[in-house]
Amino acid sequence: MRVKINLKCTKCGQQNYISSKNKATHPDKVQVLKYCPKDRKVIMHIET
């Protein structure tokens, strides 16, 4: 079953992205390198 997740920037704390994941195959939190428009850099985003 796929669920919607929010991705939050580790540096500025804004929720910049919405994504989805399969909870059965990926039970742990998702960590992805994404572009942060506030800092204008590619920064690690973590699932909230």
N, C-alpha and C positions, 0 to 999 in steps of 0.2 A: 504494500500500500504506500503510495507516494503522499508526502505531506509537504506543505509550504513552509519555508523557513525564511527568516530575515537574516541578512548578513550585516554585521556591525563592525565598523572600523576600530582597530585596536588603539589608534593614536588619538583621533578626535572624538570618537564615541558616537558618531552619526550612523543611522541605519540607512545605507546607501543602496542596497540591492535586495531583491526578493528572488528566491530560487526554490527548487524542490528537491527532495531526496527520497530514496526508498529506505524506509525505517528498518525493514527486515534485513537488508544487506549492509547497511551503514548505521549501526546503532550509536556510534560515538559522534561528537560534534564535528561539523565540517569546518575546515580552515582553508581559505582560498586567497591567493594574491589577486587583488583587484585594485582598480584605479580609484583614488579618493579625490573627488572634485574640490573639496575644501583645501586639502594640502597640496593638490596637484602632483601627486606621486603615486606609485604603486605600493600599496601597504597591505599587510595581512588583515583579512576580514574573517570574523568568527561568527558561527551560528548563534543566534539568541533564542 
